[in-house]
Amino acid sequence: MVRMVFYKALITGASAGLGLEFARQLASAGTNLILVARRLERLEKLARELKQEFGVQVEVLSADLSRKEDLQKVAQKIKETPDLDLLINNAGFGGKGRFHEDQQGEAEKMIKVHVLTPVVLSRAALSGMLKNRRGAIINVASIAAFSPLSGAMYSSTKAFLVMFSENLQAELQDTGIKVQALCPGLTHTEFHEMAGINKEAIPGFLWMTAERVVSISLKALKRNKVIIIPGKRNKLIAFLMRCPMTYGLVRWAARQRWLRKKANL
Ligand SMILES: NC(=O)c1ccc[n+]([C@@H]2O[C@H](COP(=O)([O-])OP(=O)(O)OC[C@H]3O[C@@H](n4cnc5c(N)ncnc54)[C@H](OP(=O)(O)O)[C@@H]3O)[C@@H](O)[C@H]2O)c1
């Protein structure tokens, strides 16, 4: 399938994993980039590589999206970039423990990075996109949006992104703007190491590469479909978690102590 062509994209969480892969695949298609994350050295290194390899313009912006002033800085940058036609709300992280044991304010931080940031940045991007009658927003959610075994905050913030995307796309029909809720399953990135999850304990066949996930997401923008679940296995898992025939069984299994212990919950 032929991909949509974009002039300029802003990607949050571009210093690693899926965000970095979005940057690489978009640059290879000639898209100019604005890369956002906290680790500036990584962004600068990536920018140098992409400029050299693909001849695209790349700007970097260091921002901790859990901080109000940094989020406003990124929103302002978007408002000052009227030719931005792709926003990828990708920055995110996994929870480290149970909700009631959270002493570090992780829940609030997750709401700021997974929920508030995509809302504020989408709002900032839409005025330009509406004027130009073209553009796309990809909200990187997760199949955890449908799961009772992925952490109270992680699952619920990702579920927000799915419903936000679906309703926003409905509001924006006939405007030329596409909204996607990308729902990957287990993907090889730095995510699990950051969240203290032991990757070795998870069977290999359940994993996908960031390259494959990003490629599916970008190709799917051509289609009129909001929720994109990459990979047959992830589609099946998401189906089993939502299907009325298996819904109860999945919820029962998710309450079993041994399984919750294995999932670090
Ligand atoms: N990997 C998976 O299995 C998987 C599955 C489903 C969904 N996802 C989702 O995919 C997205 C990307 O994750 P990933 O797997 O690529 O993980 P990753 O390799 O750990 O990358 C996470 C990115 O988010 C950025 N980030 C985290 N907190 C931030 C903050 N406060 N401010 C600014 N940037 C921040 C990080 O940059 P800095 O640290 O430099 O700030 C990094 O660039 C996340 O939304 C995640 O929930 C991942």
Ligand as a Chemical Component Dictionary entry (heavy atoms), coordinates in Angstrom:
data_LIG
# 
_chem_comp.id                   LIG 
_chem_comp.type                 NON-POLYMER 
_chem_comp.pdbx_formal_charge   0 
_chem_comp.three_letter_code    LIG 
# 
loop_
_chem_comp_atom.comp_id 
_chem_comp_atom.atom_id 
_chem_comp_atom.alt_atom_id 
_chem_comp_atom.type_symbol 
_chem_comp_atom.charge 
_chem_comp_atom.model_Cartn_x 
_chem_comp_atom.model_Cartn_y 
_chem_comp_atom.model_Cartn_z 
_chem_comp_atom.pdbx_ordinal 
LIG N1  N1  N 0  7.234  -1.094 23.670 1  
LIG C1  C1  C 0  6.045  -1.621 23.846 2  
LIG O1  O1  O 0  5.905  -2.845 24.050 3  
LIG C2  C2  C 0  4.822  -0.737 23.735 4  
LIG C3  C3  C 0  3.578  -1.367 23.570 5  
LIG C4  C4  C 0  2.444  -0.580 23.465 6  
LIG C5  C5  C 0  2.541  0.792  23.508 7  
LIG N2  N2  N 1  3.757  1.387  23.688 8  
LIG C6  C6  C 0  3.795  2.856  23.747 9  
LIG O2  O2  O 0  4.705  3.324  22.770 10 
LIG C7  C7  C 0  5.162  4.626  23.131 11 
LIG C8  C8  C 0  6.660  4.684  22.926 12 
LIG O3  O3  O 0  7.276  3.793  23.847 13 
LIG P1  P1  P 0  8.543  2.910  23.463 14 
LIG O4  O4  O 0  8.117  1.501  23.523 15 
LIG O5  O5  O -1 9.168  3.401  22.254 16 
LIG O6  O6  O 0  9.449  3.164  24.760 17 
LIG P2  P2  P 0  10.906 3.797  24.923 18 
LIG O7  O7  O 0  11.872 3.133  24.009 19 
LIG O8  O8  O 0  11.186 3.744  26.389 20 
LIG O9  O9  O 0  10.709 5.322  24.462 21 
LIG C9  C9  C 0  9.913  6.193  25.216 22 
LIG C10 C10 C 0  10.093 7.607  24.688 23 
LIG O10 O10 O 0  9.234  8.483  25.438 24 
LIG C11 C11 C 0  10.008 9.579  25.907 25 
LIG N3  N3  N 0  9.475  10.073 27.173 26 
LIG C12 C12 C 0  9.151  9.373  28.279 27 
LIG N4  N4  N 0  8.772  10.198 29.265 28 
LIG C13 C13 C 0  8.867  11.464 28.768 29 
LIG C14 C14 C 0  8.629  12.747 29.312 30 
LIG N5  N5  N 0  8.270  12.937 30.596 31 
LIG N6  N6  N 0  8.822  13.837 28.524 32 
LIG C15 C15 C 0  9.245  13.688 27.247 33 
LIG N7  N7  N 0  9.479  12.491 26.678 34 
LIG C16 C16 C 0  9.300  11.391 27.442 35 
LIG C17 C17 C 0  11.426 9.035  26.056 36 
LIG O11 O11 O 0  12.395 10.079 25.890 37 
LIG P3  P3  P 0  13.311 10.704 27.054 38 
LIG O12 O12 O 0  13.522 9.653  28.093 39 
LIG O13 O13 O 0  14.554 11.122 26.337 40 
LIG O14 O14 O 0  12.513 11.867 27.538 41 
LIG C18 C18 C 0  11.515 8.097  24.852 42 
LIG O15 O15 O 0  11.890 8.822  23.707 43 
LIG C19 C19 C 0  4.726  4.843  24.577 44 
LIG O16 O16 O 0  3.618  5.704  24.591 45 
LIG C20 C20 C 0  4.321  3.447  25.051 46 
LIG O17 O17 O 0  3.337  3.497  26.044 47 
LIG C21 C21 C 0  4.906  0.654  23.795 48 
# 
loop_
_chem_comp_bond.comp_id 
_chem_comp_bond.atom_id_1 
_chem_comp_bond.atom_id_2 
_chem_comp_bond.value_order 
_chem_comp_bond.pdbx_ordinal 
LIG N1  C1  SING 1  
LIG C1  O1  DOUB 2  
LIG C1  C2  SING 3  
LIG C2  C3  SING 4  
LIG C2  C21 DOUB 5  
LIG C3  C4  DOUB 6  
LIG C4  C5  SING 7  
LIG C5  N2  DOUB 8  
LIG N2  C6  SING 9  
LIG N2  C21 SING 10 
LIG C6  O2  SING 11 
LIG C6  C20 SING 12 
LIG O2  C7  SING 13 
LIG C7  C8  SING 14 
LIG C7  C19 SING 15 
LIG C8  O3  SING 16 
LIG O3  P1  SING 17 
LIG P1  O4  DOUB 18 
LIG P1  O5  SING 19 
LIG P1  O6  SING 20 
LIG O6  P2  SING 21 
LIG P2  O7  DOUB 22 
LIG P2  O8  SING 23 
LIG P2  O9  SING 24 
LIG O9  C9  SING 25 
LIG C9  C10 SING 26 
LIG C10 O10 SING 27 
LIG C10 C18 SING 28 
LIG O10 C11 SING 29 
LIG C11 N3  SING 30 
LIG C11 C17 SING 31 
LIG N3  C12 SING 32 
LIG N3  C16 SING 33 
LIG C12 N4  DOUB 34 
LIG N4  C13 SING 35 
LIG C13 C14 SING 36 
LIG C13 C16 DOUB 37 
LIG C14 N5  SING 38 
LIG C14 N6  DOUB 39 
LIG N6  C15 SING 40 
LIG C15 N7  DOUB 41 
LIG N7  C16 SING 42 
LIG C17 O11 SING 43 
LIG C17 C18 SING 44 
LIG O11 P3  SING 45 
LIG P3  O12 DOUB 46 
LIG P3  O13 SING 47 
LIG P3  O14 SING 48 
LIG C18 O15 SING 49 
LIG C19 O16 SING 50 
LIG C19 C20 SING 51 
LIG C20 O17 SING 52 
# 
